[in-house]
Amino acid sequence: MTEIESAKKTPSRPLPSPGSATATERPAPLARLVGVDLARALAVFGMFAVHVGPAPTPGGGVGDWFLELASGRASALFATLAGFSLMLIAGRLEPKTGLAGRQARARIVIRAVILLVLGSALAMTNFGGAGILNFYAVYFLLALPLLRLRARTLAIIAVTLAVVTPQVAYVIRALLSESVVNSIDSYDPIARISGVGVLDLLLTGLYPAITWMTFVVTGMALGRLDLSSGAVQRRLAVAGPALISFGYGVSWLALRLTGGAQKIMAGMPDMKDFGAMKDPGAMKDAAMASGSFDSPVGGGLGGPDAWGLLAAERHTGSTFDLIGSLGIAITVLLCLTVALDRLPWLRRLATPVIAVGTMSLTLYVGHILVILALPGEAATPPQSASAALLLCFIAGATVFAAVWSRFFRRGPLEYLLNNATKLANRVR
């Protein structure tokens, strides 16, 4: 949930931490990074839709299509933008070295520790394992060895992770038994305190690092690219739709040619149960029916069934799911940055929404606290989940961000996080 600093006095935005720019680094145009803020705001709204919006009706109208799109893809966009934000700390176009590099890594470690504490605290509530902040902490720590790599190398790593890790995750989950998981958790202090331990964060949770690092590394690669370059824009304009077509198109074809679609549908809940499940994309069997986001061992679409490896449904963690979601994230980021660059009036019009993206950590935590205060036995979804509630969350977040940003450069939690990372200046 790292933020991009608002540029108030200069035409290009400063990096988020003091002393973070290198002498050779070229500042990116304002619209390029404002586009990241706008993309993050859309991801925030997407998370609102998943958590408090109505369950999408299969075959419904445009509204249902957007709800379906938000499910799983909003969190994937969040993770991709998290990788991009890491490059704002570690050096955008050129990685920081020497003292600046050491201080940048220290800032990332401090952020990871704070997010782990904050995420674990939220996991102790009825929201449970649906929060992503503690997973972010693990992503940041795992990304440390990659901070100095170039965009091409990062892209190769991301592709490798997308192809390999879903299969590896499937095999490991298949080998794990409930008794082994319980034994591991019994020795895990994080699991004992919050219920979401290291095993969940790495392998069995809703956003497991083993597969979700694909999004983070892709975001890091995007962060190392010069988004103002026409050549880069053209390549991304081809890559994004190509990934979407491959991820969802090949999956659709493979499942129907092999008969896997029928196998998966046979193991899914009846359509009448979708309203109670709220997020049909997660398909977490009976656990989801009760409002819990905790995944059973070997969980995913179709449970431990290997047919899920061919599915592109969100939160399956399959290669096709990762590739398709990455295509959406790249396309959204590219379209927004180009649109804001070429349409100044759009930037002015979108200013309140852009403000949401600059304080996404505050609004993410805030929306969870509000959800916990809503009526209902389970925090997600609340019994009052509806389109009206979703619109109230979006409007409330936008108004708060717009008003707050007129007086402060950072959101409340972003301000505290930034102050905490100043400890990294003591690194020598």
Buried (B, 14 or more C-beta within 10 A) or exposed (E): BBBBBBBEEEEEBBBBBBBBBBEEBEBBBBBBBBBBBBBBBBBBBBBBBBBBBBBBBEEEEEBBEBBBBBBBBBBBBBBBBBBBBBBBBBBBBBBBEEEBBBBBBBBBBBBBBBBBBBBBBBBEBBBBBBBBBBBBBBBBBBBBEBBBBBBEBBBBBBBEBBEBBBEEBBEBBEEBEEEEBEEBBEEBEBBEEBBBBBBBBBBBBBBBBBBBBBBBBBBBBBBBBBBBEEEBBEEBBEBBBEBBEBBBEBBBEBBEEEEBBEBBEEBBBEEEEBEBBBBBBBBBBEBBBEBBBBBBBBBBBBBBBEBBBBBBBBBBBBBBBBBBBBBBBBBBBBBBBBBBBEEEEBBEEBBBBBBBBBBBBBBBBBBBEBBBEBEBEBBBBBEEBBEEBBEBBBEBBBEBBBEBBEEBBBBBBBBBBBEBBEEBBEBE
